């Protein structure tokens, strides 16, 4: 039973924590243009995600509105921004939490 609880907890952590969006991008324009496109993509790709579990001690649920990682990346790519290890736009100061 304990291993099932740990598996559920790990799965929920992955879902809630989302995935890491690469911190550096290349693309057209200035950093301000990139930040505006990023904001637009967050707005366009956000949806409610929920998860929960129950055991003999009670129940736990969580719900949040966040973008899908793949949809967010696709939106950025459609606007000319691609993740690059040495990209000119460092997005570490404007992080995005996304869901799988």
Wavefront OBJ file of the C-alpha trace (Angstrom):
o trace
v 0.000 0.000 0.000
v 2.849 2.391 0.826
v 4.422 2.006 -2.633
v 1.065 2.826 -4.252
v 0.828 5.990 -2.147
v 4.362 7.003 -3.127
v 3.612 6.374 -6.805
v 0.465 8.501 -6.638
v 2.342 11.252 -4.783
v 5.142 11.212 -7.364
v 2.668 11.336 -10.255
v 0.812 14.250 -8.673
v 4.066 16.115 -8.075
v 4.994 15.760 -11.732
v 1.543 16.921 -12.851
v 1.392 19.860 -10.453
v 5.010 20.914 -10.910
v 4.665 20.728 -14.658
v 7.656 20.577 -16.874
v 10.657 22.801 -17.190
v 10.376 25.288 -20.010
v 13.821 25.893 -21.513
v 15.237 29.173 -20.205
v 16.867 30.465 -23.410
v 15.256 31.233 -26.740
v 16.170 32.731 -30.099
v 13.809 34.659 -32.287
v 12.917 38.014 -33.797
v 12.761 41.383 -32.060
v 13.746 42.565 -28.611
v 13.389 40.965 -25.190
v 10.216 43.026 -24.713
v 8.767 41.513 -27.915
v 9.682 38.046 -26.648
v 8.077 38.720 -23.240
v 4.886 39.958 -24.925
v 4.686 36.869 -27.165
v 5.312 34.650 -24.145
v 2.441 36.314 -22.304
v 0.163 35.923 -25.331
v 1.057 32.222 -25.575
v 0.308 31.704 -21.882
v -3.109 33.286 -22.397
v -3.831 31.261 -25.552
v -2.773 27.857 -24.214
v -3.949 27.958 -20.569
v -6.558 25.512 -19.320
v -7.664 24.204 -15.928
v -5.805 21.117 -14.726
v -6.893 19.133 -11.686
v -5.669 16.122 -9.785
v -6.411 14.386 -6.532
v -6.003 11.313 -4.404
v -7.529 9.692 -1.357
v -6.288 7.244 1.227
v -7.175 6.132 4.750
v -6.011 9.507 6.137
v -8.145 11.707 3.910
v -8.229 13.226 0.470
v -6.153 15.765 -1.421
v -7.108 17.715 -4.512
v -5.479 20.483 -6.482
v -6.586 22.583 -9.375
v -4.769 25.277 -11.335
v -4.984 27.165 -14.594
v -1.774 26.744 -16.574
v -0.648 26.221 -20.155
v 0.096 22.831 -21.646
v 3.893 22.510 -22.101
v 3.638 21.239 -25.669
v 0.986 23.787 -26.704
v 3.018 26.614 -25.139
v 6.184 25.526 -26.987
v 4.212 25.209 -30.249
v 2.731 28.682 -29.770
v 6.178 30.205 -29.248
v 7.503 28.361 -32.319
v 4.586 29.597 -34.427
v 5.624 33.137 -33.547
v 9.305 32.521 -34.408
v 10.803 31.717 -30.981
v 12.754 28.480 -30.495
v 14.535 27.049 -27.455
v 18.296 27.262 -27.934
v 21.049 26.518 -25.387
v 22.793 29.799 -26.273
v 19.702 31.831 -27.193
v 19.711 35.614 -26.928
v 16.563 35.745 -24.744
v 17.022 34.414 -21.211
v 13.575 33.730 -19.762
v 14.780 32.780 -16.269
v 13.344 36.067 -14.952
v 9.879 35.276 -16.417
v 9.315 31.576 -15.600
v 6.286 29.631 -16.824
v 4.857 26.634 -14.988
v 3.119 24.306 -17.408
v 1.385 20.933 -17.397
v 2.083 17.900 -19.524
l 1 2 3 4 5 6 7 8 9 10 11 12 13 14 15 16 17 18 19 20 21 22 23 24 25 26 27 28 29 30 31 32 33 34 35 36 37 38 39 40 41 42 43 44 45 46 47 48 49 50 51 52 53 54 55 56 57 58 59 60 61 62 63 64 65 66 67 68 69 70 71 72 73 74 75 76 77 78 79 80 81 82 83 84 85 86 87 88 89 90 91 92 93 94 95 96 97 98 99 100
